[in-house]
């Protein structure tokens, strides 16, 4: 894999490099080029130049390139999975699942390139509109800036790059500092697939240099950002008239109603809480269980949590591994300690073994604890009892976030009530909020974000509507 930025269809060496450390071992695994202001300027200029080519490219050609990217990634699946496992510390089995989803995401994007269309408008429905033909078309925005986080270094990139290219835009991608290698692999694949020079630029480096330029440069017409609410809100405040899509934080919750089948519910909640050590924005962080099921639910959940296997991210048997950085592990330990000081009970976990924070279960957690009201982004879940569905809905809604929520119930009225009253971007009935299909609309309300991902919806977001009126 090239150790240079990919700008204007060329691999451009940088003067400075920074070591990239394995989350699992702490050892250096690569040296990553650090773009300076001149390199970012060159990337934006290259993207702007490529917008002319992309705008004129027929939809079938854009679709063919995206299909080719998917095919090439599929052929290099094991290599890609190992890259994700190494740089992100994601267990290899989970990393393979991400690669499979990413292949699918680019295929969805290829399909959307051929489905992007407008509509006819019956102007004669209004007085004075007679004798006119009106129709709309969707056109590319131009240069799209994409800023991505570490949890899904291939698939979250695909959810930005795929729709942007499908709509005919050019992209400047700034991957997360911890996970740049998978983005550089994408650049290789895009080059092999025949993407025009400048249509995709991958610029690695600091947010202060790369991200700042993408936010403030007027040639960048849209920004798609996934990350923390604080950074997202700052981007929104400073982006001016750019179109902004933000996928931000969450403290996703599951409601377990009185008639839930625990044989199914417990394993799914366990997966949602501890897959990739809880470092997913829709990780199950809060579980509210009906009082009648509470003791049995906790007993089963704790027993299955203790059976999980930790290990190096390349270990085929590992269910979890080290968090992305020791500083994040220390932060989560502090939050666990704060919750215990406020009266929470530790059911299991709460300690670090060989750089790995063991999956942690807390019960009876006060609502004021950070574990409850902030985004943990770590292997910690709280399980609290509730007296009614209405109490559970109130607790889920009492949050600054609103990305997705899960509700387990066999009562249709309860399901519809929850779907109606939960203030989130997605309500998942009889499954966990971690569920995501790559073509479904995905995004949140409140401080969980602005706009929607999901390939079709992101393609719409990254294009603009033009009206054409012809007078006969």
Steps between C-alpha positions, in 0.01 A plus 500: 500500500627846410622716790410832339191713458290437191442833325390567145545138398860490624674371812656810651771454769485724806797647683373387840373166625351388831521151650179298514474270802307178536219534758568140606877498543599866512765432236543711187337341195548778243619855445224719363556807279398827663356741246591867525285794391650492152400136452142568612482795260621276220240235587211748495624653173527152346150413615360825362661431164359147498143624558474590131585144398274344764207725415514396133562132566195288408325329787581154365872580510485623859310183587757282323788659693323449832425138407866453415607641837266251668641213292863592572430532872325164499809344341722649771262430786741322731768765449250776572371322811852462637567869442184593694588254777853638534431872489164506680553211742180343371476121541572337166161331473328834553739665253405247234135586557581867445672424170199299382271792586733743324491300177122507523498875569695579182263274305204691643672823394545364148127436484414847627721660232251365246189591701568866574212685336252785527130534419259692284300784655142572374526879488148529358376412848558870575335793324749638251686171468331396177717423201811421697696180548691467828733234624774459758843342475754413766848637448828449689605755758866506398773436756394296804714489814476172693631470856474156656563339843676179600220252587419392141800620298385332179122508517447851639734625227290309246183668628654836412712428194253263329197735496718802419643330191161355405362856487791616282704688758873499571620419853775605738514236774663552839500166682540468876861531614491152655353329192654648182629177347160373387429837335829479310399151389178648364704751300690211342176326408344818359807558284486141370126536436559792264372787710614827333797678660386739772158340545626344824777652708613340827684741728633365830606723785373711783153646534655839568653503151283281278161527668524874554561564130208281395267686735601851398591476130212633284581257217382215722124504445402229749638334811413153621631447852473217750638563847437672830214746555740774613698485176188457287330803652817704450511393134134595455560842652797577278404333172308799365274405208652156450261208515586308818415140591586410858488157664593565861477335841251274673433305817276245334240322710299178490161453664416143604125468556326245723438242224847500343663164424832509686654214301512738205528836676799437726747383229403786269538761774834343592617534140374858481678596820841341447561459126821691429521577874197727481679747272202545270265798507195272526653263755251384761590722793174507699260210555168560675337171602148442632516427873354150464784393269777705653677250728497221242617736226793626707597148606507372142670811364780493755563128452529542122718810540748307715520233228629747238858452386751783474813498291712656229295641214646241261398212726218306333349420840494854640159650577653828616841663508669819621327834460628742238740679740607462864374852572149391405530196726601726789206732431248215504649366825452845655136502388446154650651622826276807502188285450602270787556799726147616419349166602520278191583132549774317310372166370817406308801650325636840593868406477775499240680178405786518247388840363140376469216649703285200586135523392328677787142475626360753746158490664285757678694787342384852594381705205751774583803272449703558184461131420128570461477848351814529283637283219731240652644360174645213700412146621254608770126446525253592773191294580227672702150380593185688392145474629331561165552556129415867551777538758746335263404732214540802727847386606611434143379844392663674796824535307677762293540230234254325271658272241326160522318299767395138525173367646434134576129427529240264351222749575407687181349790691816538709719484188300770324494715813876480530550569130281809533642641821873427487688812387770333292590472134422128485287264712595133463222270619611161635866566435783715632575859394837379370319350201573675174444399139709713268213611277264611778476864611733555793543805716383664818322788666609736774879480547522176305523680172356672197400342168491135407744239379400176331610493137185628327440768762861615507504518119201734517672704772814532288318629194284805441169550326473711187166609352458541124193680361432510124232733361341374184 
